[in-house]
Amino acid sequence: MLQRSILLFFIYYSALCISGIVRAAAIDISGFKDSASHWRHINEPERVMQPVPDQPSYKPEQVREICANILLFQRSNGGWPKDYDMCAILNDNQIQALRDSHKRNDTTFDNHATHTQVAYLANAYRQLKEESWRDACLRGLAFIFDAQYPNGGFPQRHPNHKGIAGLITFNDGVMVGIMNLLGDIAHKRNGFEWIDDTTAKKARAASDRGLACILAMQYKDKQGVLQGWGQQHDPKTLLPAQARTFEFACLSPQDTCKILTYLMGIERPGDAVTRAIQSAVAWLDTTKLTGIRVENFKAGYIEFNRHKTGSDRRVVEDPSALPLWARMVELETNRPIFASRDGVRKYSLDEIDRERRTGYGWYGSWPLAILEKQYPVWLKKNNLSE
């Protein structure tokens, strides 16, 4: 009798799932926010469809609707384009534009694309067992496996590797985002509990190659001292590389922090990982800027090609300010560097034009959490001293 009751319960529950009556618990959508913000606030005429004013969004608990969007945005090669909102409530014209562009090769990892969709679908499938979500997730994962370079790095875009699209990229969540995903798959955690052993093993191998590449890309100055990482690296030389005109071959405290957070999450780190972490933390400490802060102030409203603003930014002296770091640091000198879209190197924020001053994040406090919290905890956990 008990077995019959259990069987009837599962039949009833399955029917509810199929009918859509049973709803999944809300799944984290923070990974979509970067691309969504670009879609809604930055002018990019090259997109296949544009937002309408006050375009509504699905709520986080509307998992089925968000999954339907994710499947609609997925390209035929298994990847996703960037700078769209996975949670937008789309109109008929927007839906048709996506269907018409299904075979485009504009797929990318830039602005947290593709790996976030794969992770979301995995979590949704774990809850509601919708096979179409599982299939789309696995096709996305196959796309990621295919994109990895033999040396372990990942390009910004795939399969189009032309120009900066082919650089191994840390900027905008590319390589570290993929590495975190591969770790979850390899360990069958964070939504991937259902993954098969063969795929988990393949993810572990890809993760191992990626880690070896990250360690090989850590910049070593002319004195042989390991420092940090750049925003992008050349896939052949593994050295920091130029990307857009205002993004020089440099070292990046912001992306170094993302890499450090990933590395400090590795259980039982070996000597190479330990050395990479300790040297990068030491470099971050030497590149901090004290006694200044960035001030936003009102200025005349202006519309640039990609953004609008009624403010401007300047650096002011403030002895009580918390430490800051420049987003880009010059190789060998550790000097903060800046540029307008003309690509002319400058050494202060006020030397570049207003379009770039207000359209790019030149300073941040990213390392504070590393230096004050994460690193001390990591040292203690691994029985290490500074």
C-alpha positions in Angstrom: 0.0 0.0 0.0 2.9 2.4 0.9 4.7 1.6 -2.3 1.5 2.3 -4.3 1.1 5.7 -2.5 4.6 6.7 -3.3 4.2 5.7 -6.9 1.0 7.7 -7.2 2.7 10.7 -5.6 5.5 10.7 -8.1 3.1 10.3 -11.0 1.1 13.2 -9.7 4.2 15.3 -9.1 5.5 14.6 -12.6 2.2 15.6 -14.1 2.4 18.9 -12.2 5.9 19.5 -13.4 4.9 18.8 -17.0 1.8 21.1 -16.7 4.0 23.9 -15.3 2.0 24.1 -12.0 5.1 23.2 -10.0 7.5 26.1 -10.1 11.2 26.0 -9.5 12.9 27.9 -6.7 14.4 31.2 -7.9 17.8 30.7 -9.5 20.6 33.3 -9.2 20.4 35.7 -12.2 23.3 37.9 -11.2 25.5 36.4 -13.9 23.2 37.9 -16.6 23.4 41.5 -15.2 26.5 42.6 -17.1 25.1 41.8 -20.5 21.6 43.0 -19.6 23.0 46.3 -18.5 24.8 46.7 -21.8 21.6 45.9 -23.7 19.5 48.3 -21.8 21.9 51.2 -21.3 24.6 51.2 -24.0 23.9 51.9 -27.7 25.1 49.0 -29.8 23.4 49.2 -33.3 25.0 45.9 -34.4 22.6 43.9 -32.1 19.9 41.9 -33.9 17.3 43.5 -31.8 17.0 46.5 -29.5 15.2 47.1 -26.2 12.0 49.1 -26.1 11.5 51.9 -23.5 10.8 50.5 -20.1 11.1 46.9 -21.3 9.7 44.6 -18.6 11.5 41.7 -17.0 10.7 38.3 -15.6 11.1 37.9 -11.9 13.8 35.5 -10.6 11.2 32.9 -9.6 9.9 32.7 -13.2 12.4 30.0 -14.1 10.4 28.5 -16.9 10.0 31.8 -18.7 13.7 32.6 -18.3 14.7 29.2 -19.5 12.5 29.7 -22.6 14.4 32.9 -23.3 17.8 31.3 -22.8 16.9 28.6 -25.3 15.7 31.3 -27.7 18.9 33.2 -27.5 21.1 30.1 -27.9 22.7 29.9 -31.3 22.9 26.8 -33.5 26.5 26.2 -32.6 25.6 25.9 -28.9 26.9 29.2 -27.6 25.2 32.6 -26.8 25.7 36.1 -28.0 26.5 38.9 -25.5 24.7 42.1 -24.4 21.1 40.8 -24.2 18.8 40.4 -21.2 17.9 36.8 -20.5 15.1 38.0 -18.2 13.5 40.5 -20.6 9.8 39.9 -21.5 10.2 40.0 -25.3 7.7 41.2 -27.8 6.8 39.4 -31.0 9.2 41.3 -33.2 12.1 40.7 -30.8 11.3 37.0 -30.7 11.2 36.8 -34.5 14.6 38.6 -34.8 16.1 36.0 -32.5 14.7 33.2 -34.5 16.0 34.7 -37.7 19.5 35.1 -36.3 19.7 31.5 -34.8 22.6 30.5 -37.1 24.8 33.6 -36.5 28.3 33.0 -35.3 28.3 36.0 -32.8 28.8 33.6 -29.9 31.1 34.7 -27.1 32.2 34.5 -23.5 32.5 38.3 -23.2 30.4 40.2 -20.6 29.7 36.9 -18.8 28.0 35.2 -21.7 27.6 31.5 -22.4 29.0 30.1 -19.1 26.3 31.8 -17.2 23.5 30.4 -19.4 25.0 26.9 -19.1 25.0 27.2 -15.3 21.5 28.5 -15.1 20.1 25.7 -17.3 21.9 23.1 -15.2 20.3 24.4 -12.0 16.9 24.6 -13.7 17.2 21.0 -15.0 18.2 19.8 -11.5 14.9 21.1 -10.1 12.3 20.4 -12.8 14.0 17.8 -15.1 12.9 19.5 -18.3 14.9 17.6 -21.0 15.1 20.5 -23.4 17.0 22.5 -20.7 19.4 19.6 -20.2 20.0 19.3 -23.9 20.7 23.0 -24.3 23.0 22.9 -21.3 25.0 20.1 -22.8 25.2 21.7 -26.2 26.5 24.9 -24.4 29.1 22.8 -22.6 30.2 21.2 -25.8 30.7 24.7 -27.2 32.9 25.5 -24.3 35.0 22.4 -24.6 35.5 23.1 -28.4 36.5 26.7 -27.7 39.5 25.9 -25.4 42.9 26.3 -26.9 45.4 23.4 -26.7 47.4 25.4 -24.1 44.3 25.6 -21.9 43.3 29.2 -22.5 39.9 30.5 -23.7 39.3 33.2 -26.3 37.0 36.1 -25.8 34.8 34.8 -28.7 34.3 31.5 -30.5 34.4 30.5 -33.3 35.4 33.9 -34.5 39.0 34.4 -33.3 39.8 37.5 -35.4 41.7 40.3 -33.7 41.0 40.8 -30.0 38.4 38.1 -30.1 41.1 35.5 -30.2 43.0 36.8 -27.1 43.0 34.7 -23.9 40.7 37.0 -21.9 40.3 37.6 -18.2 38.4 40.9 -18.6 34.6 40.9 -18.2 34.5 37.4 -16.6 35.7 35.3 -19.5 38.3 32.8 -18.3 37.7 32.8 -14.6 33.9 32.4 -15.2 34.6 29.4 -17.4 37.0 27.9 -14.9 34.5 28.2 -12.1 32.0 26.5 -14.3 34.4 23.6 -15.2 35.2 23.1 -11.5 31.5 22.8 -10.7 31.0 20.3 -13.4 34.1 18.3 -12.5 33.0 18.1 -8.8 29.3 17.7 -9.7 28.2 20.6 -7.5 26.2 23.8 -7.7 23.6 22.4 -10.1 25.6 19.8 -11.9 24.9 16.9 -9.5 23.1 15.2 -12.4 26.1 15.3 -14.8 27.5 12.0 -16.1 30.9 10.7 -15.1 32.4 11.0 -18.6 31.5 14.7 -18.9 32.7 15.4 -15.3 36.0 13.8 -16.2 36.3 15.9 -19.4 35.6 19.0 -17.4 38.3 18.1 -14.9 40.9 17.7 -17.7 39.8 21.0 -19.3 40.1 22.7 -15.8 43.6 21.3 -15.3 44.7 22.7 -18.7 43.2 26.0 -17.8 44.9 26.2 -14.5 48.3 25.4 -16.1 47.7 28.2 -18.6 46.7 30.7 -15.9 49.9 30.0 -14.0 52.0 30.3 -17.1 50.4 33.7 -17.9 51.4 35.3 -14.6 53.6 38.2 -15.6 57.3 38.1 -14.5 59.1 41.4 -14.6 62.7 41.9 -15.9 64.0 41.1 -12.4 62.3 37.7 -12.5 59.6 38.7 -9.9 56.1 37.3 -10.4 53.4 40.0 -10.4 49.8 40.0 -11.6 47.9 39.2 -14.8 46.6 41.4 -17.6 43.2 41.9 -19.0 44.0 39.9 -22.1 47.0 37.7 -23.1 48.4 36.6 -26.4 47.5 33.0 -27.0 50.9 32.2 -28.4 53.4 34.2 -26.2 51.0 34.2 -23.2 52.1 37.8 -22.5 49.7 40.7 -21.8 48.3 42.0 -25.0 46.6 45.1 -26.4 42.8 44.9 -26.8 40.7 47.9 -27.7 42.5 51.2 -28.4 42.2 52.3 -24.8 43.2 48.9 -23.4 46.9 48.5 -23.4 49.1 45.5 -22.8 49.2 46.0 -19.1 48.7 44.4 -15.7 45.2 44.6 -14.2 44.6 44.6 -10.4 40.9 44.1 -11.0 41.4 40.9 -13.0 44.2 39.8 -10.8 41.8 39.8 -7.9 39.3 37.6 -9.9 42.1 35.1 -10.6 43.3 35.2 -7.0 39.7 34.4 -5.7 39.6 31.5 -8.1 43.1 30.2 -7.1 42.4 30.5 -3.4 39.4 28.3 -3.8 41.5 25.4 -4.9 41.7 22.7 -2.3 45.2 21.5 -1.3 47.1 24.0 -3.6 50.5 22.8 -4.7 53.7 24.8 -4.7 53.0 26.5 -8.0 49.5 27.8 -7.0 50.8 28.9 -3.6 53.7 30.8 -5.2 51.3 32.4 -7.7 49.0 33.6 -5.0 51.6 34.9 -2.6 53.5 36.8 -5.3 50.3 38.4 -6.8 49.1 39.5 -3.3 52.5 41.1 -2.7 52.3 42.9 -6.1 48.8 44.2 -5.3 50.1 45.7 -2.1 52.8 47.6 -3.9 50.4 49.0 -6.5 47.9 50.5 -4.1 47.2 54.2 -4.3 46.7 56.2 -1.1 45.5 59.7 -0.3 43.1 60.1 -3.3 39.6 59.3 -4.3 37.5 59.5 -7.5 34.8 62.1 -7.3 31.7 62.2 -9.6 30.3 65.7 -10.1 27.5 67.2 -12.2 28.3 68.4 -15.7 26.4 69.3 -18.8 24.3 66.5 -20.2 25.9 64.9 -23.3 25.1 61.9 -25.5 28.1 60.0 -26.7 28.0 57.2 -29.3 27.6 54.5 -26.7 26.4 56.2 -23.5 24.8 59.3 -22.1 25.8 61.2 -19.0 25.1 64.3 -17.0 28.2 64.0 -14.9 32.0 63.8 -15.0 34.8 62.4 -12.9 38.0 63.7 -11.3 40.7 62.5 -8.9 40.9 64.6 -5.8 43.3 64.4 -2.8 41.8 62.9 0.4 44.2 61.7 3.1 41.3 59.8 4.8 40.3 57.8 1.6 40.6 54.1 1.5 43.3 52.7 -0.9 42.5 52.6 -4.6 44.0 50.7 -7.5 44.1 51.7 -11.2 42.4 49.3 -13.6 45.4 49.2 -15.8 49.0 49.3 -14.6 52.0 49.8 -16.9 54.3 46.9 -17.4 57.6 47.2 -15.5 56.8 50.6 -14.0 53.5 49.9 -12.2 52.3 53.4 -13.2 48.5 53.8 -13.7 47.7 54.3 -17.4 44.7 55.7 -19.2 43.6 56.5 -22.7 40.8 57.9 -24.8 39.6 56.0 -27.9 42.5 57.5 -29.9 44.9 55.1 -28.1 47.3 57.8 -26.8 48.8 56.7 -23.5 48.2 59.1 -20.6 49.2 58.9 -17.0 46.3 60.8 -15.3 42.5 60.6 -15.6 42.1 64.3 -16.4 44.2 63.9 -19.5 41.7 61.7 -21.3 38.4 62.9 -22.8 35.1 62.9 -21.0 33.7 60.1 -23.1 36.2 57.6 -21.7 36.4 59.2 -18.2 32.7 58.5 -17.7 32.4 55.4 -19.9 35.0 53.1 -18.3 35.9 52.1 -14.8 39.4 53.4 -14.3 39.8 53.0 -10.5 38.5 50.5 -8.0 39.0 49.1 -4.5 38.9 45.4 -5.8 41.9 44.2 -3.8 40.7 45.3 -0.4 38.7 42.2 0.2 41.6 40.1 -0.9 44.2 41.8 1.3 42.0 42.2 4.4 39.9 39.1 4.4 40.4 36.4 1.8 44.1 36.2 1.9 44.5 36.0 5.7 41.8 33.3 5.8 43.6 31.4 3.0 46.9 31.6 4.8 45.4 30.2 8.0 43.5 27.4 6.2 46.7 26.2 4.5 49.0 26.7 7.5 51.1 29.3 5.8 52.7 32.6 6.9 52.9 35.8 5.0 
